[in-house]
């Protein structure tokens, strides 16, 4: 990359059923009224930002967020399945409480190796998530050198991008908080990367 690119990295708004602590992953749910307000607040915050292109996953919660923020930016919006949240296999749609009750042994294994653990039923590991997200994101950066990019992602996806930007091992993923509707700002220079804002 010869030019500096800025990434506005957003997590989608509050999801339907959030109060049950659900694990959604690829489960396609919408966002609540609060989630929409979070996205509207971000759209005002980014109203004057010089955004050249918008990316989201193909899951509703990401697409809706991108559409709300896009109202002040007449730029292309690309919907990319590779930017989906991690797939949780059998755990999809279950609550954290249910998982703790029914999968004690698996959770112990997960604790020992958070990076390579795969949830039962064909779930993805964080290392597999990175194998899907990272090449896709590098391609986006390459394609939009010198542009400012908005990406409406997911908790896991955003943490992968942030860990790579800061040179952190993926075992540190959960040291990085990503609240619903948060904003991260990362500058990509030819020789370095600067995280200007995280979970803002």
Secondary structure, 3 states (H helix, E strand, C coil): CCCCEEEEEEECCCECCHHHCECCCCCCCCECHHHHHHHHHHHHHCCCCCCCEEEECCCHHHHHHHHHHHHHCCCCEEECHHHCCCCCHHHCCCEHHHHHHHCHHHHHHHHHCCCCCCCCCCCCCHHHHHHHHHHHHHHHHHHCCCCEEEEEECHHHHHHHHHHHHCCCHHHHHHCCCCCCCEEEEEECCCCEEEEECCC
